């Protein structure tokens, strides 16, 4: 039987000034989730000087692996 690594669903809320973006990310761990958020929404979270301008909050939900 193969070793299946469980994944998690992260419901992420990104906020900057008066703007809010909500996304869903499926990732293996918290580090992978942050990497994906910054890859996709780095421009939203970082200003032109490279300073963090936004906040990230999230809800983590474990996904059940299904094996047939």
N, C-alpha and C positions, 0 to 999 in steps of 0.2 A: 504494500500500500504506500502511496506517495505521501510525502509530508506537504500538506497544504498550508501556506501561510495566510492567516486571516487578514482581511483588509477592513478598513474603517471608512465610514462616510462622515465627512466633515461639512457641516453647514456653516459657512463662513460669512461673516458680515464685515465689510471693509468700510471705514468711515474717514472722510477728509472734509474739513470745513463743514459745509451743509450738505455734502454729497454722501450717499450711502449706496453700496453695491452689495448684493447678496449672491453668493455662488455656492455650488455643491462640488466638493472635491472627493474623489475616491483615492485613498492612499494606504500604504502599508503601515506607516507610522507618522508621528507628528512632524518629524524632520522632512519627510517626503511631501507632506501637505504644505508646509511653509515654502519649500523649494518650488512647488507648482504655483502657489499663489504669487510669489515674487516673479516667477517666469512670465506669468500671464498678466499680472496687475502691478508690476513694479513701477511703471510710470505713474500709476494712480497713487501709490504710497510714498514715492520719493520725489522731492522737488528738483528743480534744475541745478541746485547746488549740491545735490547728493544727500540732503538731510531728510530724515524720516518725517513725513507730514501727516501720515494717516495712522489709524489704529485697526487692529485685527482682533476680532472676537469670534469664537466658534463653539459649536456643539459637536461632540464626538459620539458616533453611534457605531457599534460593532456590527459587521455584516456576517451572517452565517454562511460558511462555505457549503455548497451543495455538491455531493458526490453521488454519481449513479453507478 
